[in-house]
Every structure is written in C-alpha cells, then in structure tokens.
Amino acid sequence: MYQRTEYERIRSVLDSADVDGPLTAREIANLLEEHDVDIDSAHRVATVLGRRARRGEVEVIDEQPYRYRV
C-alpha cells in the first residue's frame, strides 16, 4: 500500500483548507492538527517545505517568521 509523504499530506490539507496567501510553519502545523494529520512540529513542517523550496516547488517568503506558499 502506498503511504503519502509528509509533503503530500501537507499539500492535501492546504488544498482542502483553501488557504489564501502564504502561511508560517506554525500556522500550517495548526491546520494539520485541525485535520488530524500527524506531523511532529512546526519545525518539521519548515524542514519539509524548505527541502521542497530548494527544488522550486515551494516559495519561501523571507520575512520573520518565514512564510511558505505551496
């Protein structure tokens, strides 16, 4: 059986939540929790999205705190 990656789970929640605009890792982690998706922490969300940003799949808005557009 195929198990979705962390990125796929994050992406799925953001798509279903119809998010408008970039979010912080903490805001994304909160959305994941609301949708019963188990990702360890906001730090883990930032790690997963940071890796995808290097591939050009995610945009990182360089503010403090960082915001992510998936």
N, C-alpha and C positions, 0 to 999 in steps of 0.2 A: 504494500500500500504506500502511496506517495504521501510524504509529510511536507507541508508547506514550510518554506524558510521563514526566518524571522522577518525579513524584508517583505515577503509576500503577505504575512499576517498583518504587518503594519499598514501596508498599502491597501489591503482589503478593508480594514477599519476606517482608514481615512476616506476611501472611496464611498463607503456606505454612510459615513457621517456627513458627507457632502461638505467638507471643510472648505472655507473660502479664505485664502491667504496663508502665509507661512505661519508655522507654529514652533514653539520651543519644544525641546525634548521632554520637558516636564508636562507640557500640555498634551503632547502625543501619548506619553505614558498614562496620563489620567484617562484619556479617551480609550486606550487599550483596556485599562482596568474596568471602565464602564461597560465595555463589550466582552468582558470575561476572557480576554486574551492575555495569556501569561507571558510577560516579558519582564525580566528581573527588576529593571530600574530605568530611570531616565538616562543614566549613564550608558546603559546597554543600548537604548534607543539611539542615542547620539553616536555610539560606536558603529552600529549597523548602518545608519544613514550617512555617516562620514565615509564609510567604505564605498557606498554607492555614489557618493558625490565625486569621489576620485574617478569613477567610471563615467561621470556625466549624467547619471540617472536622477540625481537629486541636486537641487540648488541650495547652497548654504548662504544665508544672508548674514554677512559679517557685522553683527551688532552684538551687544552684550545684553542678554544672553543670545547665543546663536539661534537663528530661526531656520527652519527647514521647509522647503517647498518640494513636495514629492510629485 
